[in-house]
Amino acid sequence: MDAPASDVVPLDTDLVAPGDAPADARSGFSWSISRHDAFQSCRRRYFYSYYVAPEDEEVRRLKRLSALPLWAGSVVHETIEELLKTRDALPSETEQEAIVRAAVHSRMLADWRLSEAASPEFRLFEHEYGTPVEPEDKKIAVGIVMRSLRNFFRSETLHEAFAVGRAQWLTVEDLVSFHVGDVEVLLRMDLAFRDRSGRVVIVDWKTGRNEGRFSEVQLAGYALCAAEKGWVGSPEELRTELAYLAVPRYVRRTVDARKLEHARRYILKSAGTMKSLLLDPIGNRGRLEDFPMIDRPRRCRRCNFRRLCFPRPEAVAAVEGAAAAP
C-alpha cells in the first residue's frame, strides 16, 4: 500500500520529506538478523527503524514500544542476563522462586505503571494506541514469564554451564561484530560456553513456542562468529541450542561447513538487497519514498509506526476494518 508522500507525517522534513535531503544513519551499514527481519516485514518500517529513529526522538520512542508478548520475552531475557552476569553458581530452589516472583511482582508491575503513565522509560504498544488489554491477556504474559524462568532453572544446559564454571563461558549477551565479505555483521548471543569435551555450546533462550522464520540463519551466524573469533577450529566443534522455555522444548543442532557457507551467501544477498534501495549505498543514505509500505492491514495494525503511516483517523479506521475482516 504505497501511500502518497503527503500521507506520511514528516517528523523532520530534513530527514524524511520526499524530494528533500536524504536520510542519514548515525553509523555505517551493518547487518543483523533483526534488521533482516524488519526489512522482510515492511520496507517502510525498516526505514523508520534504521534511518529515521537514530536522528528523530519521537520515531526512536515509537521504535521502543513493546507489545505484550515482546514485553514478556524481554522480562525473561533481562532476568536471565542479570542472573548469568552476577552468579557463579545455580541459585537454590528457594532463591529461584524468589527470582521468578520478583520478575512478576516487581519488574512487570513497575513496567506496567510506567506504561500507564506514558513514561519515556517504558511504554506498551497497547497503551500507546489505546488497544484494550483484557485481564486474560495480562495473565498470559505473566504465565509466560513464570513458566519460562522456572523451566530455565531446570534446563540441562544451564546446569551444564554452571558445572563447567564461569572460566569456560565465552559470552553472555555481549554485542559482537565480525565481517562476512565487506559486510559488518552484528549479533548478541544469549550464552556461549565450552563444555567438558571442549565443544562450544551456543544457546538462544526463547519464550515463543514456534521456530522463527530465520532461526537457521541466526544460529549459523552464531557459528560464523565463533569461527571468526577463533573459538573453534572447525564447525563440527560447535553445538547450537534453541531453548523454548515456555513449552519447554530444546532443539539442538550440529554445524558443518555447508551450513556456514549457506549463511555467508544468505547474509551477503540480504545485505545487497537492502543496499540496493539506498540513494547512496557507500554513504548509507536513503530516502523514505524508496522504501514503500506493504499492503497487509493486519501487520500494519500492530506496527509501532502505525500513526506515521496512517495519521488521519479515517485511515486508521480503514486499517482496523481491513484487519478485522475474515
C-alpha positions in Angstrom: 0.0 0.0 0.0 2.1 2.8 -1.3 0.8 5.9 0.4 1.3 9.3 -1.2 4.0 11.4 0.2 1.5 13.8 1.8 0.1 10.9 3.9 3.3 10.4 5.8 3.9 12.7 8.8 7.3 14.4 8.2 8.6 14.5 11.8 11.7 16.1 10.5 11.5 17.4 7.0 15.2 17.4 6.5 15.2 13.7 7.1 12.1 12.2 5.6 10.3 14.6 3.3 10.2 13.2 -0.3 12.4 15.1 -2.6 14.3 16.8 0.3 17.7 15.9 1.7 18.1 12.1 2.1 18.2 10.5 5.5 21.5 9.5 7.1 22.0 6.6 9.5 24.1 7.6 12.5 26.7 5.0 11.6 27.7 2.9 8.6 25.7 -0.1 7.3 25.7 -3.3 9.3 23.7 -6.5 9.0 21.8 -8.3 11.8 19.0 -10.9 11.9 16.6 -8.3 13.4 17.4 -5.8 10.7 16.8 -8.5 8.1 13.5 -9.4 9.7 12.4 -5.8 9.7 13.3 -5.4 6.0 11.4 -8.5 5.1 8.4 -7.5 7.1 8.0 -4.0 5.7 10.4 -1.7 3.9 8.8 1.4 5.4 9.1 0.0 8.9 12.7 -0.8 8.2 13.5 2.7 7.1 11.9 4.3 10.1 13.8 1.9 12.4 17.3 2.2 11.0 17.4 5.5 9.2 15.0 7.9 10.9 14.9 6.6 14.5 18.7 7.4 15.1 18.0 11.0 14.3 14.5 11.6 15.5 13.5 11.3 19.1 9.8 10.6 18.5 10.4 7.9 16.0 13.0 6.4 18.3 10.4 6.4 21.1 7.9 4.6 18.8 10.5 2.0 17.9 11.0 1.2 21.5 7.3 0.4 22.1 6.8 -3.2 23.4 3.7 -5.3 22.8 2.6 -7.7 25.5 4.3 -10.9 24.1 7.5 -9.0 23.4 7.4 -7.5 26.9 7.1 -10.9 28.4 10.1 -12.1 26.4 12.1 -9.0 27.4 11.4 -9.6 31.1 12.6 -13.2 30.8 15.8 -12.3 28.9 16.7 -9.4 31.2 16.2 -11.6 34.3 18.3 -14.4 32.8 21.0 -12.0 31.7 21.2 -10.4 35.2 21.5 -13.8 36.8 24.2 -15.1 34.5 26.2 -12.0 34.9 26.1 -11.9 38.7 26.0 -15.5 39.8 28.8 -18.1 39.8 26.6 -21.0 40.9 23.0 -22.0 40.4 20.7 -20.4 43.0 18.9 -22.7 45.5 15.3 -23.6 44.8 14.1 -21.0 47.3 16.2 -18.3 45.6 15.0 -19.4 42.2 11.3 -19.0 43.2 12.1 -15.6 44.7 13.7 -14.5 41.4 10.6 -15.7 39.4 8.3 -13.8 41.7 10.4 -10.6 41.7 10.3 -10.7 37.9 6.5 -10.6 38.0 5.6 -8.7 41.1 8.4 -6.1 40.9 9.7 -5.8 37.4 6.4 -6.3 35.5 4.3 -4.3 37.9 6.8 -1.4 37.7 6.8 -1.6 33.9 3.0 -1.6 33.8 2.8 1.5 35.9 5.4 3.3 33.8 3.5 2.5 30.7 0.1 3.6 32.0 1.8 6.9 33.0 3.2 7.3 29.4 6.7 7.3 30.7 9.6 7.7 28.3 11.3 4.8 30.1 8.8 2.2 29.1 5.6 2.1 27.1 3.4 -0.7 25.8 2.1 -0.7 22.3 -1.4 -1.4 23.7 -1.3 1.7 25.9 0.1 3.9 23.2 -2.6 3.0 20.7 -5.5 2.6 23.1 -5.8 -1.2 22.5 -7.9 -2.8 25.2 -5.9 -5.2 27.4 -8.2 -7.9 28.9 -7.3 -9.5 32.2 -6.7 -12.8 30.5 -4.1 -11.1 28.2 -2.2 -10.0 31.3 -2.4 -13.4 32.8 -1.0 -15.0 29.7 2.0 -12.6 29.8 2.6 -13.3 33.4 2.3 -17.0 32.8 4.9 -16.9 30.0 7.3 -15.2 32.3 6.8 -17.6 35.2 6.9 -20.8 33.2 9.9 -19.6 31.1 12.0 -18.7 34.2 11.1 -21.9 36.1 12.0 -24.0 33.0 15.2 -22.0 32.6 16.3 -23.0 36.1 15.5 -26.7 35.3 17.3 -26.7 31.9 20.1 -29.3 31.4 22.2 -26.7 29.5 22.1 -24.2 32.4 23.2 -26.9 34.8 26.0 -27.9 32.4 27.1 -24.3 32.1 27.4 -23.8 35.8 29.1 -27.2 36.2 32.0 -26.3 33.9 32.4 -22.9 35.6 32.4 -19.3 34.5 36.0 -19.6 33.3 34.6 -21.6 30.4 32.0 -19.1 29.4 32.8 -17.2 26.2 30.0 -14.6 26.1 26.8 -13.6 27.9 24.6 -11.2 25.9 27.6 -9.3 24.6 27.2 -7.4 21.4 29.8 -8.6 19.0 30.7 -7.9 15.4 32.5 -9.7 12.6 32.6 -9.5 8.8 31.2 -11.6 6.0 33.0 -10.3 3.0 32.8 -6.5 3.3 29.6 -6.6 5.4 29.8 -6.0 9.1 27.5 -8.4 11.0 26.2 -7.6 14.5 24.8 -10.2 16.9 24.3 -10.9 20.5 24.5 -14.5 21.8 22.5 -15.3 24.9 25.2 -17.7 26.2 28.2 -19.5 24.7 30.4 -21.8 26.7 32.9 -24.6 26.3 31.6 -27.9 27.6 33.7 -30.7 29.3 34.6 -32.2 25.9 35.9 -28.9 24.6 32.9 -28.4 22.3 31.4 -24.8 22.1 27.7 -24.7 23.0 25.7 -21.6 21.9 22.3 -21.2 23.5 19.4 -19.0 22.4 16.7 -18.6 25.0 13.2 -18.2 23.5 9.8 -17.5 25.0 7.7 -18.3 21.9 6.5 -21.8 21.0 7.5 -22.0 17.4 10.7 -21.6 15.5 11.2 -18.2 13.9 11.5 -17.6 10.2 15.2 -17.0 10.3 16.3 -19.3 13.2 18.6 -21.4 11.0 20.4 -18.3 9.6 20.6 -16.9 13.1 22.3 -20.0 14.5 24.6 -20.3 11.5 25.5 -16.6 12.1 26.5 -17.5 15.7 28.6 -20.3 14.3 30.3 -18.0 11.8 31.1 -15.6 14.6 32.5 -18.5 16.7 34.8 -19.5 13.9 35.8 -15.8 13.2 36.7 -15.3 16.9 38.8 -18.5 16.9 36.7 -20.3 19.5 36.7 -23.4 17.3 39.0 -24.9 14.6 36.1 -26.5 12.7 32.3 -26.1 12.5 31.9 -29.7 13.9 33.2 -28.4 17.3 30.0 -26.4 17.7 26.6 -27.2 19.1 23.7 -24.8 18.9 20.5 -24.9 21.0 17.2 -23.2 20.6 15.7 -23.3 24.1 11.9 -22.7 24.0 11.4 -22.1 27.7 7.7 -21.6 27.8 6.9 -25.1 26.4 9.6 -26.3 27.3 11.4 -27.7 24.2 15.1 -27.8 23.4 16.2 -28.0 19.7 19.9 -29.0 19.5 21.8 -28.9 16.2 25.3 -29.6 15.0 27.0 -27.3 12.4 29.0 -28.1 9.3 30.9 -26.2 6.6 27.9 -26.4 4.2 25.6 -24.6 6.7 28.2 -21.9 7.3 28.6 -21.3 3.5 24.9 -21.1 3.1 24.8 -18.5 5.9 27.5 -16.4 4.2 25.7 -16.4 0.9 22.4 -15.6 2.6 23.8 -12.6 4.6 25.6 -11.2 1.5 22.4 -11.5 -0.6 20.3 -9.9 2.1 22.7 -7.0 2.7 22.9 -6.4 -1.1 19.2 -6.2 -1.4 19.0 -3.7 1.5 21.7 -1.5 -0.1 20.1 -1.6 -3.5 17.3 0.6 -2.2 19.7 3.3 -0.9 20.3 6.5 -2.7 24.0 6.3 -1.6 25.0 2.8 -0.6 28.5 3.8 0.3 27.4 6.6 2.5 24.5 4.6 3.8 21.9 7.3 2.9 18.4 6.7 1.8 15.0 8.4 1.1 11.7 7.5 2.6 9.8 7.2 -0.7 12.2 4.5 -1.9 11.1 2.2 1.0 7.4 1.5 0.3 4.6 0.4 2.7 3.1 -3.0 2.5 -0.5 -3.9 1.8 -1.1 -6.1 4.8 -3.6 -4.4 7.2 -3.2 -7.0 10.0 0.5 -6.3 10.1 0.0 -2.5 9.9 -2.5 -2.6 12.7 0.2 -4.0 15.1 3.1 -1.9 13.8 4.8 0.6 16.2 4.9 3.2 13.4 1.2 3.0 12.5 0.5 6.6 13.3 3.2 7.8 11.0 1.8 5.9 8.0 -1.9 6.5 8.9 -2.0 9.8 10.7 -5.7 10.6 9.9 -8.5 9.0 11.9 -10.3 7.7 8.9 -7.1 6.0 7.6 -6.7 4.3 10.9 -10.3 3.1 10.9 -9.8 1.7 7.4 -6.8 -0.3 8.6 -8.7 -1.5 11.6 -11.6 -2.6 9.5 -9.5 -4.4 6.9 -7.5 -6.2 9.6 -10.7 -7.4 11.3 -12.2 -8.7 8.0 -12.2 -12.6 7.7 
